Amino acid sequence: MINPATRTKSIELSQIRKMFEVTNPNAINLGIGEPDFNVPENIKKAMTESIDENDTHYTPNKGYIELREEIVKKFKKDNDINTNPENVIVTVGASEALYMCSQAFVEKGDEVILPNPSFLSYEAVVKLSGGDINWVDCKMENEFKLKASDVEEKINKNTKAIILNSPSNPTGAVMEKEDIKAIADLSMDKDFLIISDEIYEKIIYDKKHYSPAKWSDNVITLNGFSKTYAMTGLRIGYLTANEDLCEELLKIHQYNIACATTTSQRGAIEALRGPQDSADKMVAEFKRRRDLIVGRLNEMGYETVNAEGAFYVFPKIDDEDFVSKAANAGVITVPGAAFGSNGKGHVRMSYANSYENIDKAMDILEEKIVNG
Ligand code: PMP
C-alpha cells in the first residue's frame, strides 16, 4: 500500500454520493444538488455548432476572450462589479475555482472562516491546502443567515480568508446587504480574503443579491453556469479578482487544467448572450416548489425556514434516524450534520425535483413517519 499524502488522508470522500448509490432506485430523490431542467435549446445548438466547426482545440488559459467579455458585462450588470477580461478566468466549474483559491492563497498556519453549515467542498479544499477551519455558526434564529458580528468575533491574526455563499447550500439562506457590506469592510480593515461563491445568485425569491466585491478589493468572486443554466455536467464556471490575485490564481489553473472545455465555453457564451427566459421560468417554478415544501413541512411539525434562495430547505428534525427511515419509506434526504456540526438536528431537502414528486414525498413522510 502506497501511503497517501497527509493532507489527502485528512479528508474523506463525500458521504452524500455514497448514500445515493445504496438506496432504492424508486425512491423520490430530495438529495440532489442540481436543477432537474435541461440545458436550454439555444445553448445546446451553440455547442453542437462548435463541434461541427472543429472548435475543439486549446483556448487561452483564461478562456475565450469573447466569453470573458460577456462575463465582464454580466458582472457590471448584475453585480455592480467593474472588471476587465484580463482579470477573469474561466474555470472547470465553480469547483475548480474554489480549489484554485485555496491552493493559491491558503497554507499551513492559515485559518479560513467557514459558515457552519456550508457546502462540503469548502472544508475539503481548505484542508487539502494545509489550512485550518474556523467555523462560524449560521443560527436558525437568524434564519441561517451569516451575521457580520459573529464573523468579527472569529477574526484573529491567523485569519487568511472567509468563504461566503449567499444564497446558501445547504440552508437556502440569503445574507442581508448590511452583513455582506460589513464583512467586506472588515476584509479591508483586517486584511483577509473573501472568497464569494455566488453560484446560486439567480435562484433567489423576492430578494436582491449583493456581491461583496462591490465594497472590497480583497474579494475573489466565483460563479458558474451549473445552476442558472442547468449546465452541471458541462463543468463550466468563472471568477474575477484584482490583477495581483488573478496572477496567482492563474498559476494553479494553468498547470492543472490549461483551459476549460472548448465546447462548454461556446455554450457559456450563448448562455450569456441569448435570451434569459429559461432561467426566469426555472426560478418561478422553484419558488412554487419552495412554497409547497416549506408549507407541508411546517404543517407536519418540522420547523422550516422559508428559505429565500437556492433550491434547498433545512427543516429542524431531531430524530437521528430520520434520514434512514425516510429512505426506507422511499424519500432520499441528506443529514444536516454532513454540512458541519451546526447542521445536526436538521435535514437538507432539495426541491430540484418535480412539484408532483415533492408533494408525493411529503405524503410519504406524513403517512409513514409522522403518523406511522
Ligand atoms: N458551490 C456550491 C455552494 C455548490 O452547491 C456547488 C454545486 N453543488 C458548487 C459550488 C460547484 O458547482 P460547479 O458545478 O460549478 O462546480
Residues whose N, C-alpha, C, O or C-beta is under 5 A from the ligand:
A	BS01	PMP	G33 V92 G93 A94 S95 F119 N165 N169 D197 I199 G224 S226 T232 I236 G237
